[in-house]
Amino acid sequence: MPRNKSQGFDEQLKTAYQQAIYRIFMPSINWKIGRVEPDIDKLLQANGAKKAIFLTASNPYSKLCSIQKNKEANETLLAWIKENNYTFFEGQGEDPQGVWPPEQSFLILGIDAKEAIALGQSWHQNAVVFIEKSKPPTLLWCNVLS
């Protein structure tokens, strides 16, 4: 399993990631870090997957960007997902405190932890949500400091 440290991250930022609500729209499923969500397990099983990630291209390294810049970044991510023939579901990450705006995101099936971190780094994200069947979703920190 790849290293998964979050040193160097602002504690408030880590808390925001951990308390966020992650959701896909169709089928409608919501989940949180650390809590098994049976509907995610059913979705994985129905699609022959054991693992998935939830990834955005919005707000690289947690720096707020314009709506237009985030839209363009996520359109590029979506094109990459389709070019690589991944099964995916559109959704968003939400801050229950309302400090951060919702971020367009994608649940991408069939990606392991090592690749998840690499993709998070490629799309300039601090973390990605990693999901394994029958286990609680976790955060994998991408911008790792040694």
Buried (B, 14 or more C-beta within 10 A) or exposed (E): EBEBEBEEBEEEBBEBBBEBBBBBEEEEBEBBBEEEBEEBBEBBEEEEBBBBBBBBBBBBEBEEBEEEBBBEBBEEBBEBBEEEEBBBBBBBBBBEEEEBBBBBBBBBBBBBBEBBBBBBBEBBBBBBBBBBBEEBBBBBBBBBEE
